Amino acid sequence: MSNELIFIIGFIVFIGLMLAIDLGVFAKKDKPISIKQAGIMSGVWVALAIGFYVLIINYGHLLHGIENFAQLQQKNIDNFHKLKLNPADFEGSLAIYRKNLGLEFITGYVVEYALSVDNIFVMVLIFSAFGVAEKYYHKVLVWGILGAIVMRFIFIFLGSTLIDRFHWVLYIFGGFLIYTGVTMFINRNQEEKIDPENHPVVKFASKHFGVHPHFVGGRFFTKIQGKKLITPLFLVLLIIEFTDVIFAVDSIPAIFSVTKDPYIVFFSNIFAILGLRSMFFLLVNIIHKFHYLKTGLSFLLVFIGLKMLGGHYFEEWGFTTTHSLIAILAILGASIAASLIFPKRKHKHV
């Protein structure tokens, strides 16, 4: 069994245990999640991500089973790290590789976390549009994570295979991110709406499955005269999954601008998603205050897209992963600061 497979299995088992604890502790009884609970879980997920970063910078070479300089150099080439390694100093070169791997992980984590925040706006709209009781939010989001992990795994390793075989795919990713960023900037002030009856997921489910017209507590399924029906709460779960797939189309290519190592992309992606689901309960009532966040995210997408398109020039200018992380944090920090310094004006109704 390869080291990569051992890492993936171990990671998924660990995540499964954490989700079981999360679901068992906080969703055993359907009730709203308090700010305190959300804060604790958010802190736990961030701490786990930092702990994983520490693990990588100390033992990251074990991920790919690197035992000699030839293997290290090959992995350096395969994943486009472009590190300057010294054949005469294997241990020193290994330390450089691990440090870079850790930096790529934490940068990818920040990028995914930032881009996923926009998902919170949509999730709030979905819950409101379908009239979901607040006490069921957590149950839907936790179960939604399971589907998100599977879909992200498929997307990431499919994307990595495409990049490995057709390097020019990166230019398509870059162009798409710039287009998405510009579109987001143009539509930043438009009010998003969700029509429960005409949503494509609702139409599909209504056409192919039996749908119960009303919520049945916190249940996803119910039986009427022996016929199994899906409830509106399960429809909401499906829409959350559908929305996550759409957001993955933006976020996954964005992380590939930071690292081409699919395992680092996967780990950083999943840690960010897990943390954000807990962060949802901290931000749900104040997310509207960060009205410049979409502007910041649009600039972030354009920056990442330009970096993917002009990777060669960025390298010539000495633009490293550290510089990327600083630029990303600066863009996000500026958008958050601007939102707090210049709060949105309330329209007066005459």
Helices and strands as residue ranges (DSSP letters): H 3-26, H 35-59, G 60-64, H 69-78, H 90-129, G 134-136, H 137-165, H 169-186, H 200-208, E 221-224, E 227-230, H 232-256, H 262-283, G 287-289, H 293-309, H 311-316, H 321-341
